[in-house]
Amino acid sequence: MTKINYRIGQIVPSSNTTMETEIPAMLRRREAILPERFTFHSSRMRMHKVTKEELESMNRESLRCAAELADARVDVMSTACLVAIMAMGPGYHRETEAQLTKVARDNNCNAPVMTSAGALVDGLKAMGAKRVALLAPYMRPLTDLVVKYIETEEIEVQDSICFEIPDNLEVGRRDPMQLFEDVKKLNIKGVDAVVLSACVQMQSLPAIQIVQDRIGIPVTSTAVCTTWKMLKLLGLQATVPDAGALLAPGSNY
């Protein structure tokens, strides 16, 4: 019998209010046109302020979270904090994925394990993006670490704007429709893609397709790339309507 029911597992910062809304929202859109069905399961790591110290402390909790999600026998498992990975230095998502995979296997779970940080890199590469511009809510020093991380993966960041919001709850409360105005201040001339939100907590889904249609350049986000990578790891068609170029029906990314 063909499998059509899938369990989505996420390791989420305790103050994150977006990944458990945007990822389900995208997959519900997919359910409207394709037969697969999804349930959503999370384990949480304590974090309030988006500082390097709190991010390091939070990362240490991720192994416990992986073990908890393994108990639910999820079909795919992902971290849901980009900056927590990218702030630790270039390539760190690969190290984290290996550690979390070992925990999952030690707890009798065979789910593929990924990170939202790795998903953004992989999604941009799948789109053929060599030069991008991005928006992020972080303080400038953390944003610079994100830019450096992406550039280490051989993707040039032509421009970045950060909103310098240290409180993670406030990041989640930011109106995604503000991004219509924010993107006007971004230097997008000659870029291959715009990352409308380089943070999984900063909402962007309501704006992605409209901004893409307006500027005529592929637009994505870390949440979109995470959804794309989840679907790819599940062996499913990576299609979601009105979620930007990466998930566009017929895109074959």
SERO-4910 file (N, C-alpha, C, O; in steps of 0.05 Angstrom, whole numbers):
BEGIN
 pado doro    nc1    nc2    nc3   cac1   cac2   cac3    cc1    cc2    cc3    oc1    oc2    oc3
  Met    A     17    -24      0      0      0      0     18     25      0     37     27     15
  Thr    A     11     44    -17     27     69    -18     22     86      7     -1     90     15
  Lys    A     44     95     19     42    111     43     32    139     36     42    152     17
  Ile    A     12    148     50      2    175     46      1    192     71     -4    217     70
  Asn    A      6    180     94      5    195    120     34    198    130     48    179    133
  Tyr    A     41    223    136     69    229    144     69    245    170     52    263    174
  Arg    A     88    239    187     92    255    212    116    273    209    138    264    204
  Ile    A    111    299    212    132    320    210    142    327    238    126    336    254
  Gly    A    168    323    243    179    329    269    197    353    268    214    356    250
  Gln    A    193    372    287    209    396    288    221    401    316    207    397    336
  Ile    A    246    408    316    260    417    341    259    447    341    271    460    324
  Val    A    243    458    360    235    486    358    244    502    383    242    492    405
  Pro    A    255    526    379    260    544    402    235    548    418    213    551    406
  Ser    A    237    550    444    213    552    460    196    577    454    172    577    458
  Ser    A    210    598    445    196    623    439    187    625    410    177    646    401
  Asn    A    192    604    394    185    605    366    155    600    363    144    581    373
  Thr    A    142    618    348    113    616    343    106    614    314     82    615    306
  Thr    A    126    611    297    122    613    268    125    586    254    109    580    236
  Met    A    145    570    261    149    545    246    126    526    249    122    509    232
  Glu    A    112    527    272     89    510    275     64    521    263     42    510    265
  Thr    A     66    544    250     44    556    234     50    556    204     34    547    188
  Glu    A     74    566    196     80    568    168     84    541    154     75    536    132
  Ile    A     99    522    167    103    496    155     76    481    152     70    472    130
  Pro    A     59    479    173     33    467    169     16    482    148      2    469    132
  Ala    A     18    508    147      2    523    127     10    515     99     -7    512     82
  Met    A     36    513     94     44    505     67     36    476     61     27    471     38
  Leu    A     39    458     80     31    431     74      1    427     72     -9    409     58
  Arg    A    -15    444     85    -44    443     82    -51    453     53    -70    442     41
  Arg    A    -37    472     43    -41    480     15    -35    457     -4    -50    453    -23
  Arg    A    -14    443      2     -7    420    -15    -29    398    -13    -36    385    -33
  Glu    A    -40    394     11    -61    374     14    -85    380     -3   -101    362    -10
  Ala    A    -89    405     -9   -112    413    -25   -110    403    -54   -130    402    -69
  Ile    A    -86    396    -63    -82    388    -91    -69    361    -94    -68    350   -117
  Leu    A    -59    349    -72    -46    323    -74    -55    305    -51    -66    316    -31
  Pro    A    -52    279    -53    -65    261    -35    -52    258     -7    -66    249     12
  Glu    A    -27    264     -5    -13    259     21    -24    277     43    -33    299     39
  Arg    A    -23    266     68    -32    280     91    -10    281    112      6    263    114
  Phe    A    -10    303    129     12    307    147      2    314    175    -18    328    178
  Thr    A     16    304    195     12    313    223     38    325    232     59    320    221
  Phe    A     37    341    253     59    357    261     66    353    291     48    353    308
  His    A     92    349    296    101    342    323    126    357    330    144    359    314
  Ser    A    127    369    354    149    387    361    161    379    388    147    369    406
  Ser    A    186    385    391    199    385    417    214    412    419    225    422    400
  Arg    A    214    424    444    223    451    446    248    454    463    253    439    482
  Met    A    265    474    455    289    482    468    286    510    479    275    527    466
  Arg    A    295    515    504    291    541    516    308    563    502    332    559    499
  Met    A    294    585    495    308    608    484    290    632    484    267    630    475
  His    A    300    655    494    284    679    494    296    701    477    283    713    460
  Lys    A    321    707    482    335    728    467    353    716    446    366    695    451
  Val    A    354    728    423    370    718    401    398    729    404    407    747    390
  Thr    A    413    717    423    441    724    427    458    698    424    448    676    426
  Lys    A    484    702    418    501    679    413    502    660    437    502    636    435
  Glu    A    501    672    462    502    656    486    477    639    489    479    615    495
  Glu    A    454    651    485    429    635    487    427    614    464    417    592    469
  Leu    A    437    621    441    437    602    419    454    578    425    447    555    419
  Glu    A    478    582    436    496    560    443    483    542    464    484    518    462
  Ser    A    470    554    484    456    539    505    434    523    493    429    499    500
  Met    A    419    535    475    396    522    463    405    498    446    393    477    446
  Asn    A    427    501    431    437    479    414    443    454    430    440    432    420
  Arg    A    451    458    455    458    434    472    433    418    478    435    394    484
  Glu    A    410    431    477    385    417    483    374    401    459    355    385    462
  Ser    A    385    406    436    374    394    412    376    363    412    359    350    400
  Leu    A    396    352    425    398    323    426    375    310    441    365    290    434
  Arg    A    368    323    464    345    314    479    320    315    462    304    296    461
  Cys    A    317    337    447    293    340    430    292    318    408    271    308    402
  Ala    A    315    312    397    316    291    376    307    264    387    293    249    374
  Ala    A    315    258    412    307    233    424    277    233    429    264    212    425
  Glu    A    266    256    437    237    257    442    221    253    416    201    238    416
  Leu    A    230    266    395    216    263    369    219    234    358    202    224    345
  Ala    A    242    222    364    247    194    355    226    176    368    216    157    355
  Asp    A    218    182    392    197    166    406    171    167    391    155    148    393
  Ala    A    166    188    377    141    191    361    143    178    334    123    178    319
  Arg    A    166    167    327    171    155    301    163    173    278    148    165    260
  Val    A    173    198    280    167    217    258    180    207    232    198    190    233
  Asp    A    170    217    210    180    208    184    203    226    173    218    218    156
  Val    A    204    251    183    226    269    178    230    287    202    210    293    216
  Met    A    255    294    208    260    310    232    278    334    224    297    331    209
  Ser    A    271    358    233    286    382    226    289    400    250    270    403    266
  Thr    A    312    413    253    314    436    271    299    459    259    295    461    234
  Ala    A    290    477    276    275    500    266    287    526    278    272    542    289
  Cys    A    313    529    274    326    555    281    351    558    264    371    544    269
  Leu    A    350    575    244    372    579    226    396    591    240    419    581    237
  Val    A    392    613    254    415    628    265    430    612    286    454    616    290
  Ala    A    416    594    301    429    578    321    450    561    309    471    555    322
  Ile    A    446    552    284    466    536    270    487    553    257    511    549    260
  Met    A    478    574    242    497    590    227    516    606    244    538    613    236
  Ala    A    507    613    269    524    628    287    547    612    297    566    623    309
  Met    A    546    586    294    567    568    305    591    564    285    610    551    292
  Gly    A    588    576    261    611    574    243    604    559    218    586    543    218
  Pro    A    619    565    196    613    553    170    611    523    170    627    509    183
  Gly    A    591    512    156    587    484    154    576    469    178    574    445    177
  Tyr    A    568    484    198    560    471    223    535    455    220    530    436    236
  His    A    518    461    200    493    446    197    499    416    192    484    399    199
  Arg    A    521    411    178    528    383    172    536    368    198    528    345    202
  Glu    A    550    381    215    557    369    241    533    364    258    529    342    270
  Thr    A    515    384    259    490    381    275    473    358    264    462    342    279
  Glu    A    470    357    238    453    336    225    464    308    232    449    290    237
  Ala    A    491    306    232    503    280    239    498    272    268    492    249    274
  Gln    A    500    292    286    495    286    314    466    279    319    460    260    334
  Leu    A    448    294    307    419    288    312    411    262    299    394    247    310
  Thr    A    423    255    276    417    230    263    425    207    281    411    187    283
  Lys    A    449    209    294    458    188    312    438    184    335    432    161    343
  Val    A    428    206    346    409    204    368    384    190    358    373    173    372
  Ala    A    374    198    335    350    186    324    354    156    320    336    140    328
  Arg    A    376    148    309    381    119    304    384    104    331    375     82    333
  Asp    A    397    117    350    401    104    376    374    100    390    372     83    408
  Asn    A    354    115    381    327    112    393    307    100    373    283    105    374
  Asn    A    318     83    355    301     67    338    284     82    319    261     74    312
  Cys    A    293    105    310    279    121    290    296    124    265    319    133    267
  Asn    A    286    117    242    301    118    217    295    142    200    302    143    177
  Ala    A    282    162    212    275    186    197    300    201    187    320    203    202
  Pro    A    299    212    163    321    230    155    320    255    172    299    265    180
  Val    A    344    266    178    346    289    196    359    312    181    378    308    166
  Met    A    348    335    184    357    359    170    357    383    188    348    382    211
  Thr    A    368    405    178    366    431    193    355    452    174    357    450    150
  Ser    A    342    472    186    332    494    170    355    509    157    352    520    135
  Ala    A    377    511    171    401    524    159    410    510    134    415    523    114
  Gly    A    413    484    136    421    469    112    401    470     90    408    470     67
  Ala    A    375    471     98    354    472     78    355    498     62    351    498     38
  Leu    A    362    521     75    364    546     60    386    544     40    383    552     17
  Val    A    409    534     48    432    531     30    425    513      7    430    519    -16
  Asp    A    413    489     13    406    470     -8    385    481    -27    386    476    -51
  Gly    A    365    495    -15    344    506    -32    354    527    -51    347    527    -75
  Leu    A    372    545    -42    384    565    -59    400    552    -81    400    560   -105
  Lys    A    416    531    -74    432    517    -94    414    503   -115    420    503   -139
  Ala    A    392    492   -106    373    478   -124    362    498   -144    356    491   -167
  Met    A    358    523   -135    347    544   -153    368    555   -171    362    571   -189
  Gly    A    393    547   -167    415    557   -183    423    586   -175    434    600   -192
  Ala    A    417    593   -151    423    621   -142    452    624   -134    462    612   -115
  Lys    A    466    640   -149    494    646   -144    497    672   -129    517    677   -115
  Arg    A    477    690   -131    478    716   -118    450    722   -107    431    720   -122
  Val    A    449    729    -81    423    734    -68    423    760    -52    445    771    -47
  Ala    A    400    768    -44    397    790    -25    377    779     -4    359    763    -10
  Leu    A    380    788     21    364    777     42    355    797     63    368    818     67
  Leu    A    333    790     76    323    805     99    323    787    124    317    763    122
  Ala    A    331    799    147    333    783    171    326    801    195    329    825    194
  Pro    A    316    789    217    308    805    240    331    809    260    328    824    280
  Tyr    A    354    795    256    375    793    276    389    820    280    387    839    265
  Met    A    405    821    302    424    843    306    445    840    285    450    819    274
  Arg    A    458    862    278    477    862    256    500    842    259    507    829    240
  Pro    A    512    838    283    533    818    285    524    790    278    539    775    265
  Leu    A    499    783    287    489    756    280    482    755    250    486    734    237
  Thr    A    471    776    239    465    777    211    491    773    194    491    759    174
  Asp    A    512    786    203    538    783    189    548    754    190    560    744    171
  Leu    A    543    740    212    550    712    213    534    695    194    544    677    181
  Val    A    508    702    191    491    688    172    501    693    143    503    674    127
  Val    A    507    718    137    518    725    111    544    709    105    547    698     83
  Lys    A    562    709    124    587    695    121    583    665    116    596    653    100
  Tyr    A    564    654    131    558    625    129    548    619    100    557    600     88
  Ile    A    529    635     90    519    630     64    540    634     43    542    618     23
  Glu    A    557    654     46    578    659     27    600    637     27    612    631      6
  Thr    A    604    624     50    622    601     51    612    578     35    627    561     26
  Glu    A    585    578     31    573    557     14    572    565    -16    558    553    -32
  Glu    A    588    585    -22    592    594    -50    567    607    -62    561    604    -86
  Ile    A    552    621    -45    530    638    -54    535    666    -44    536    671    -20
  Glu    A    539    684    -63    545    712    -56    520    726    -45    498    724    -56
  Val    A    523    740    -22    501    757    -12    507    785    -20    524    799     -8
  Gln    A    493    795    -40    497    822    -50    489    843    -31    502    864    -29
  Asp    A    467    839    -16    457    858      3    442    844     25    429    824     20
  Ser    A    443    855     48    427    845     71    417    868     88    432    887     93
  Ile    A    392    866     96    380    885    114    372    870    139    359    849    137
  Cys    A    379    880    162    371    867    187    355    887    204    361    911    204
  Phe    A    335    878    218    317    895    233    325    898    263    313    913    277
  Glu    A    345    883    271    357    885    298    336    883    320    333    901    337
  Ile    A    322    860    320    302    854    341    313    832    358    314    809    349
  Pro    A    322    837    383    334    816    399    314    797    412    321    774    417
  Asp    A    289    806    417    269    790    430    256    772    410    243    781    391
  Asn    A    258    745    414    248    727    394    217    728    391    207    723    369
  Leu    A    203    733    413    174    736    411    166    760    394    147    758    378
  Glu    A    181    781    396    176    805    380    181    799    350    167    810    333
  Val    A    201    783    345    207    775    317    182    762    305    174    767    283
  Gly    A    170    743    321    147    728    311    122    746    308    104    738    293
  Arg    A    121    768    322     98    786    320    100    806    297     81    820    291
  Arg    A    123    807    283    127    826    262    107    820    239    105    797    230
  Asp    A     94    841    230     75    838    208     89    831    182    105    846    172
  Pro    A     83    807    171     96    800    146     91    818    123    107    820    104
  Met    A     69    833    124     63    852    102     82    876    102     83    890     82
  Gln    A     97    880    124    117    901    124    139    895    103    153    913     94
  Leu    A    142    869     97    163    861     78    159    873     50    179    876     35
  Phe    A    134    881     43    130    894     17    146    920     16    157    926     -5
  Glu    A    147    935     38    162    960     38    191    955     43    208    968     31
  Asp    A    198    935     60    226    930     66    242    922     42    265    930     38
  Val    A    230    906     24    244    896      1    251    918    -18    270    915    -34
  Lys    A    237    940    -17    243    963    -35    270    976    -28    282    989    -44
  Lys    A    279    972     -3    304    983      6    328    965      1    351    972      6
  Leu    A    322    941     -9    342    920    -13    353    923    -42    338    927    -61
  Asn    A    380    921    -44    392    922    -71    389    894    -84    404    876    -78
  Ile    A    370    892   -102    365    866   -115    373    866   -144    368    847   -158
  Lys    A    387    887   -153    395    887   -181    415    865   -187    436    863   -175
  Gly    A    407    848   -206    425    826   -214    425    801   -197    441    783   -202
  Val    A    409    801   -176    409    777   -159    392    755   -172    375    760   -188
  Asp    A    399    730   -164    384    707   -174    360    700   -157    341    687   -167
  Ala    A    360    709   -132    338    703   -114    338    723    -91    359    733    -83
  Val    A    315    727    -79    312    743    -55    303    725    -32    283    710    -35
  Val    A    317    726    -10    308    711     14    292    731     31    303    748     45
  Leu    A    266    728     30    248    748     42    250    746     73    246    766     87
  Ser    A    256    722     83    261    719    111    283    698    115    279    674    109
  Ala    A    306    707    124    328    688    130    325    677    158    344    665    169
  Cys    A    302    680    170    297    671    198    270    656    198    250    666    187
  Val    A    270    633    211    245    617    211    224    628    230    201    620    229
  Gln    A    232    647    247    213    660    265    199    684    253    177    692    260
  Met    A    213    697    234    202    721    222    182    713    200    190    703    179
  Gln    A    157    719    204    136    711    185    140    723    157    148    747    155
  Ser    A    136    707    137    138    718    109    119    705     90    115    715     68
  Leu    A    107    682     97     92    667     78     70    683     64     66    680     40
  Pro    A     54    700     78     33    715     64     44    733     43     29    741     25
  Ala    A     70    741     45     81    761     26     97    749      3    101    762    -17
  Ile    A    105    724      6    125    713    -13    116    714    -42    130    725    -59
  Gln    A     93    703    -48     84    701    -76     79    729    -87     85    735   -110
  Ile    A     67    746    -71     60    773    -80     85    790    -86     87    804   -106
  Val    A    106    787    -68    131    801    -73    145    791    -98    155    806   -114
  Gln    A    145    764   -101    157    752   -125    144    762   -150    157    769   -169
  Asp    A    117    763   -150    103    772   -174    109    802   -179    110    810   -202
  Arg    A    113    817   -158    118    846   -161    146    851   -172    149    868   -190
  Ile    A    166    837   -162    194    844   -169    204    828   -192    225    835   -205
  Gly    A    191    806   -199    199    790   -222    225    774   -217    238    767   -237
  Ile    A    231    768   -193    255    753   -185    246    731   -166    228    735   -150
  Pro    A    257    707   -169    249    685   -150    252    694   -121    273    705   -113
  Val    A    232    689   -105    232    696    -77    227    671    -60    211    654    -67
  Thr    A    242    668    -38    239    645    -21    244    654      8    248    678     14
  Ser    A    243    635     26    249    640     55    260    615     67    260    594     54
  Thr    A    270    617     91    281    593    104    258    573    110    263    549    107
  Ala    A    234    582    117    212    564    121    204    550     95    198    526     96
  Val    A    204    564     73    197    552     47    218    531     40    212    509     32
  Cys    A    244    538     44    265    519     38    264    494     56    269    472     48
  Thr    A    256    498     81    253    476    100    230    457     91    234    433     91
  Thr    A    208    469     82    186    452     72    195    437     47    189    413     44
  Trp    A    208    451     29    219    438      5    237    414     12    234    392      0
  Lys    A    255    418     30    274    397     37    260    374     51    267    351     46
  Met    A    241    380     68    225    358     81    212    341     60    213    316     61
  Leu    A    199    353     41    185    338     20    204    322      3    198    299     -4
  Lys    A    227    333     -3    247    319    -18    257    294     -3    260    273    -15
  Leu    A    262    297     23    272    275     39    250    253     42    257    230     45
  Leu    A    225    261     41    203    242     42    198    229     15    181    211     13
  Gly    A    212    238     -5    208    226    -32    183    236    -45    172    222    -62
  Leu    A    173    259    -37    148    270    -48    152    293    -66    174    305    -66
  Gln    A    133    299    -82    134    322   -100    135    348    -84    117    353    -67
  Ala    A    156    363    -88    160    388    -73    144    411    -85    154    429    -98
  Thr    A    118    410    -80     99    429    -93     81    441    -71     68    426    -56
  Val    A     80    467    -71     61    481    -54     52    506    -69     69    522    -78
  Pro    A     26    510    -73     17    534    -88     23    560    -73     22    561    -49
  Asp    A     30    580    -88     32    608    -78     53    609    -55     48    623    -35
  Ala    A     75    596    -58     97    597    -38    124    603    -51    144    596    -40
  Gly    A    123    617    -73    148    625    -86    158    604   -106    146    583   -110
  Ala    A    181    611   -118    192    596   -141    200    567   -133    195    549   -149
  Leu    A    211    563   -110    223    537   -103    201    516   -102    206    493   -109
  Leu    A    177    523    -92    156    504    -89    134    506   -110    113    493   -108
  Ala    A    139    522   -131    119    526   -151    112    500   -166    130    485   -173
  Pro    A     87    495   -170     79    471   -185     93    470   -212     92    490   -227
  Gly    A    105    448   -218    119    445   -244    147    455   -244    160    455   -265
  Ser    A    157    465   -221    184    477   -221    207    456   -223    228    462   -234
  Asn    A    201    431   -213    221    410   -214    247    415   -199    268    404   -206
  Tyr    A    246    432   -179    270    437   -163    274    413   -144    293    413   -128
***
